[in-house]
């Protein structure tokens, strides 16, 4: 009889551990999904920023400073 109680107790412990591991895997999977979403969003923003930078015209300030040196030279 004692052996059956030990088996039942061990089985209950294993079931609890399995349930905990399943919950942990679900939580980790959800975190991974959220991180991938954020990575995709950042990649899109980076592509948008790179496109904007390519489309920028040289500034007037930069071209003026190259033409004439400041008076203190």
Residue frames as a rotation matrix with the C-alpha (Angstrom) as fourth column:
UNK 1
0.562 0.827 0.000 0.00
0.827 -0.562 0.000 0.00
0.000 0.000 -1.000 0.00
UNK 2
0.391 -0.521 -0.759 2.85
0.183 -0.764 0.619 2.37
-0.902 -0.380 -0.203 0.83
UNK 3
-0.639 -0.669 0.380 4.33
0.461 0.063 0.885 1.78
-0.616 0.740 0.268 -2.63
UNK 4
-0.066 0.711 0.700 1.09
0.975 -0.102 0.196 2.79
0.211 0.695 -0.687 -4.33
UNK 5
0.799 0.324 -0.506 1.05
0.481 -0.850 0.216 6.05
-0.360 -0.416 -0.835 -2.35
UNK 6
-0.086 -0.918 -0.387 4.64
0.136 -0.396 0.908 6.77
-0.987 0.025 0.159 -3.41
UNK 7
-0.647 -0.093 0.757 3.77
0.737 0.180 0.651 6.11
-0.197 0.979 -0.048 -7.04
UNK 8
0.389 0.881 0.268 0.69
0.905 -0.420 0.065 8.34
0.169 0.217 -0.961 -6.80
UNK 9
0.644 -0.225 -0.731 2.71
0.265 -0.831 0.490 11.12
-0.718 -0.509 -0.475 -5.14
UNK 10
-0.461 -0.887 0.022 5.46
0.260 -0.111 0.959 10.85
-0.849 0.448 0.281 -7.75
UNK 11
-0.374 0.427 0.823 2.89
0.925 0.109 0.364 10.88
0.066 0.897 -0.436 -10.55
UNK 12
0.715 0.668 -0.204 1.27
0.691 -0.721 0.060 14.01
-0.107 -0.184 -0.977 -9.11
UNK 13
0.253 -0.724 -0.642 4.68
0.103 -0.639 0.762 15.73
-0.962 -0.259 -0.087 -8.89
UNK 14
-0.690 -0.527 0.496 5.46
0.496 0.154 0.854 14.84
-0.526 0.836 0.156 -12.50
UNK 15
0.070 0.806 0.588 2.08
0.982 -0.161 0.103 16.15
0.177 0.570 -0.802 -13.64
UNK 16
0.776 0.165 -0.608 2.69
0.384 -0.889 0.248 19.44
-0.500 -0.426 -0.754 -11.81
UNK 17
-0.193 -0.936 -0.295 6.15
0.097 -0.317 0.943 19.76
-0.976 0.154 0.152 -13.34
UNK 18
-0.582 0.041 0.812 4.77
0.794 0.247 0.556 19.04
-0.178 0.968 -0.177 -16.80
UNK 19
0.523 0.839 0.151 2.03
0.850 -0.526 -0.022 21.64
0.061 0.140 -0.988 -16.36
UNK 20
0.551 -0.407 -0.728 4.60
0.144 -0.814 0.563 24.18
-0.822 -0.415 -0.390 -15.19
UNK 21
-0.542 -0.822 0.176 6.84
0.279 0.022 0.960 23.45
-0.793 0.569 0.218 -18.18
UNK 22
-0.213 0.558 0.802 3.93
0.975 0.070 0.211 23.77
0.061 0.827 -0.559 -20.60
UNK 23
0.806 0.514 -0.293 3.01
0.555 -0.829 0.073 27.16
-0.205 -0.222 -0.953 -19.11
UNK 24
0.183 -0.841 -0.510 6.63
0.055 -0.509 0.859 28.26
-0.982 -0.185 -0.047 -19.24
UNK 25
-0.631 -0.394 0.668 6.89
0.629 0.245 0.738 27.27
-0.454 0.886 0.094 -22.91
UNK 26
0.291 0.818 0.497 3.71
0.944 -0.330 -0.009 29.20
0.157 0.471 -0.868 -23.71
UNK 27
0.798 -0.028 -0.603 5.09
0.254 -0.891 0.377 32.29
-0.547 -0.453 -0.703 -21.93
UNK 28
-0.234 -0.965 -0.117 8.43
0.129 -0.150 0.980 32.03
-0.964 0.214 0.160 -23.70
UNK 29
-0.430 0.152 0.890 6.73
0.891 0.230 0.391 31.58
-0.145 0.961 -0.234 -27.04
UNK 30
0.678 0.731 0.075 4.60
0.735 -0.677 -0.050 34.66
0.014 0.089 -0.996 -26.44
UNK 31
0.498 -0.588 -0.637 7.69
0.019 -0.727 0.686 36.68
-0.867 -0.354 -0.350 -25.50
UNK 32
-0.537 -0.722 0.436 9.39
0.421 0.218 0.880 35.49
-0.731 0.656 0.187 -28.68
UNK 33
0.021 0.649 0.760 6.39
0.996 -0.079 0.040 36.49
0.085 0.756 -0.649 -30.80
UNK 34
0.874 0.325 -0.362 6.37
0.399 -0.905 0.150 39.96
-0.279 -0.276 -0.920 -29.21
UNK 35
0.089 -0.926 -0.368 10.11
0.010 -0.369 0.930 40.40
-0.996 -0.087 -0.023 -29.73
UNK 36
-0.541 -0.259 0.800 9.83
0.743 0.298 0.599 39.38
-0.394 0.919 0.031 -33.38
UNK 37
0.505 0.790 0.348 7.03
0.860 -0.496 -0.121 41.90
0.078 0.361 -0.929 -33.84
UNK 38
0.771 -0.264 -0.580 9.24
0.057 -0.878 0.476 44.64
-0.634 -0.400 -0.661 -32.37
UNK 39
-0.326 -0.928 0.181 12.19
0.248 0.101 0.964 43.59
-0.912 0.359 0.197 -34.54
UNK 40
-0.226 0.328 0.917 10.01
0.972 0.135 0.191 43.72
-0.062 0.935 -0.349 -37.66
UNK 41
0.816 0.572 -0.087 8.73
0.574 -0.819 -0.001 47.15
-0.071 -0.049 -0.996 -36.65
UNK 42
0.435 -0.734 -0.521 12.27
-0.055 -0.600 0.798 48.46
-0.899 -0.318 -0.301 -36.06
UNK 43
-0.485 -0.600 0.636 13.45
0.588 0.315 0.745 47.08
-0.647 0.736 0.200 -39.41
UNK 44
0.228 0.664 0.713 10.61
0.961 -0.270 -0.056 48.89
0.156 0.698 -0.699 -41.15
UNK 45
0.915 0.087 -0.394 11.46
0.220 -0.926 0.307 52.12
-0.338 -0.367 -0.866 -39.33
UNK 46
0.018 -0.992 -0.125 15.13
0.109 -0.122 0.986 51.74
-0.994 -0.031 0.106 -40.21
UNK 47
-0.379 -0.088 0.921 14.32
0.892 0.231 0.389 51.22
-0.247 0.969 -0.009 -43.90
UNK 48
0.656 0.695 0.294 12.10
0.737 -0.674 -0.052 54.29
0.162 0.251 -0.954 -43.81
UNK 49
0.729 -0.456 -0.511 14.85
0.012 -0.737 0.675 56.34
-0.685 -0.498 -0.532 -42.14
UNK 50
-0.316 -0.880 0.354 17.45
0.417 0.206 0.885 55.12
-0.852 0.427 0.302 -44.65
UNK 51
-0.028 0.396 0.918 15.17
0.995 -0.073 0.062 56.14
0.092 0.915 -0.392 -47.52
UNK 52
0.915 0.381 -0.129 14.67
0.398 -0.906 0.145 59.58
-0.062 -0.184 -0.981 -45.98
UNK 53
0.356 -0.863 -0.360 18.42
0.024 -0.376 0.926 60.06
-0.934 -0.338 -0.113 -45.56
UNK 54
-0.417 -0.491 0.765 19.09
0.744 0.299 0.598 59.09
-0.522 0.818 0.240 -49.17
UNK 55
0.233 0.648 0.725 16.48
0.933 -0.359 0.020 61.59
0.274 0.672 -0.688 -50.36
UNK 56
0.611 -0.018 -0.792 17.92
0.455 -0.810 0.369 64.52
-0.648 -0.586 -0.487 -48.37
UNK 57
0.736 -0.387 0.555 19.47
0.357 -0.475 -0.804 67.30
0.575 0.790 -0.212 -50.40
UNK 58
-0.320 -0.879 -0.353 22.82
0.876 -0.133 -0.464 68.70
0.361 -0.458 0.812 -49.28
UNK 59
0.483 0.542 -0.688 22.20
0.796 -0.599 0.087 71.57
-0.365 -0.589 -0.721 -46.89
UNK 60
0.759 -0.145 0.635 22.88
0.278 -0.810 -0.516 75.17
0.589 0.568 -0.574 -47.89
UNK 61
0.859 -0.452 0.242 25.00
-0.453 -0.449 0.771 75.69
-0.240 -0.771 -0.590 -44.79
UNK 62
0.411 -0.729 0.548 27.45
0.369 0.682 0.631 72.99
-0.834 -0.058 0.549 -45.83
UNK 63
0.358 -0.280 0.891 27.86
0.927 -0.010 -0.376 74.37
0.115 0.960 0.256 -49.34
UNK 64
0.874 -0.038 0.484 28.32
-0.027 -0.999 -0.030 77.96
0.485 0.013 -0.875 -48.09
UNK 65
0.766 -0.612 0.200 31.01
-0.325 -0.100 0.940 77.00
-0.555 -0.785 -0.275 -45.61
UNK 66
0.304 -0.669 0.679 32.98
0.711 0.633 0.306 75.28
-0.635 0.389 0.668 -48.37
UNK 67
0.618 0.009 0.786 32.90
0.693 -0.478 -0.540 78.34
0.371 0.878 -0.301 -50.64
UNK 68
0.250 -0.507 0.825 34.36
-0.210 -0.860 -0.465 81.01
0.945 -0.057 -0.322 -48.38
UNK 69
-0.303 -0.410 -0.860 36.41
0.747 0.459 -0.482 80.57
0.592 -0.788 0.167 -45.22
UNK 70
0.682 0.542 -0.491 35.41
0.731 -0.502 0.462 82.53
0.003 -0.674 -0.739 -42.13
UNK 71
0.804 -0.315 0.505 36.99
-0.069 -0.892 -0.446 86.02
0.591 0.323 -0.739 -41.81
UNK 72
0.761 -0.535 0.366 39.36
-0.525 -0.178 0.832 85.07
-0.380 -0.826 -0.417 -38.98
UNK 73
0.598 -0.589 0.543 41.52
0.622 0.768 0.149 82.98
-0.505 0.249 0.826 -41.37
